[in-house]
Amino acid sequence: MLWNAEVTRTPIRPLHELYPDMTVDGAYGVQLRNVDRRLAGGATVVGHKGGLLSKVMQDRLGVDEPDYGHPLNTMDHSGRGTVDVGNLCSPRVEVELAYVLLAP
């Protein structure tokens, strides 16, 4: 469903509403399957992302632990000037800090 939503640029309800019994492991399984699809399409992992690191944001979203993800080269819009929002499902701006390390 998430893959189809991205490809067709059609929003869907949050998975926790559609599948209230989904476990954290199940949710990460969905994430990894979609990362694998992107990698098969030529994307590359360029780092690691931790999210919901503050207790305030965890409380706001009703979770009790941070989450993580996989930044891909296709997600980096730095240096591109403008972003074609026609390629996005529900465009918004979220400020996040990223660090590029010189070595692992």
C-alpha positions in Angstrom: 0.0 0.0 0.0 2.8 2.4 0.8 4.7 1.6 -2.3 1.5 2.1 -4.4 0.8 5.4 -2.6 4.2 6.7 -3.5 4.2 5.5 -7.1 0.7 7.0 -7.7 1.2 10.0 -5.4 -2.0 9.1 -3.6 -2.2 9.6 0.2 -3.4 6.8 2.4 -4.4 6.6 6.0 -1.6 5.9 8.5 -0.8 2.2 8.7 -1.3 2.2 12.5 -5.0 3.1 11.8 -5.4 0.5 9.0 -3.6 -2.2 10.9 -3.9 -1.4 14.7 -2.3 -4.8 15.6 0.8 -4.2 13.5 4.0 -4.6 15.6 7.1 -2.4 15.5 8.9 -5.3 13.9 6.2 -5.6 11.3 6.3 -1.9 10.5 10.1 -2.0 10.1 9.6 -5.0 7.8 7.3 -2.9 5.6 10.0 -0.1 5.6 12.8 -2.5 4.7 10.8 -4.0 1.8 10.2 -0.6 0.3 13.9 0.4 0.8 14.8 -2.8 -1.0 12.5 -1.8 -3.9 14.2 1.6 -4.1 17.6 0.0 -4.0 16.6 -2.4 -6.8 15.6 0.7 -8.8 19.1 2.2 -8.4 18.9 4.2 -5.2 21.7 4.0 -2.7 21.7 4.3 1.1 23.7 7.4 2.0 23.4 7.3 5.8 21.2 6.4 8.8 18.4 8.5 10.3 17.1 8.6 13.8 13.8 10.2 14.4 11.5 11.0 17.3 14.5 11.5 19.5 12.8 13.8 21.9 10.3 12.8 24.5 8.1 15.7 23.5 7.8 14.5 19.9 7.3 10.9 21.1 4.4 12.0 23.4 2.9 14.1 20.6 2.8 11.1 18.2 1.9 8.6 20.9 5.1 6.5 20.7 7.5 5.5 23.4 10.8 5.1 21.5 12.8 6.7 18.7 12.5 5.4 15.2 15.1 5.0 12.4 15.2 5.0 8.7 17.4 4.9 5.6 18.2 8.2 3.8 18.7 7.5 0.1 20.5 9.5 -2.5 17.2 10.1 -4.2 16.0 12.0 -1.1 18.8 14.5 -1.2 17.5 17.7 -2.8 20.5 19.9 -1.8 22.0 21.8 -4.6 19.1 21.2 -7.0 17.7 24.7 -6.8 14.0 23.9 -7.0 12.1 20.7 -6.2 9.3 19.6 -8.6 6.4 19.2 -6.1 4.5 17.4 -8.9 6.7 14.4 -8.0 5.5 14.4 -4.4 2.4 13.0 -2.8 1.7 15.6 -0.1 4.4 18.2 -0.2 5.4 19.7 3.1 8.6 21.0 4.6 10.3 19.3 7.6 13.5 20.7 8.8 16.0 18.0 9.8 19.7 18.2 10.4 22.1 15.8 8.6 25.8 15.2 9.0 28.0 13.8 6.3 30.9 11.8 7.9 34.2 11.4 6.1 34.6 7.8 7.3 32.4 5.1 8.9 
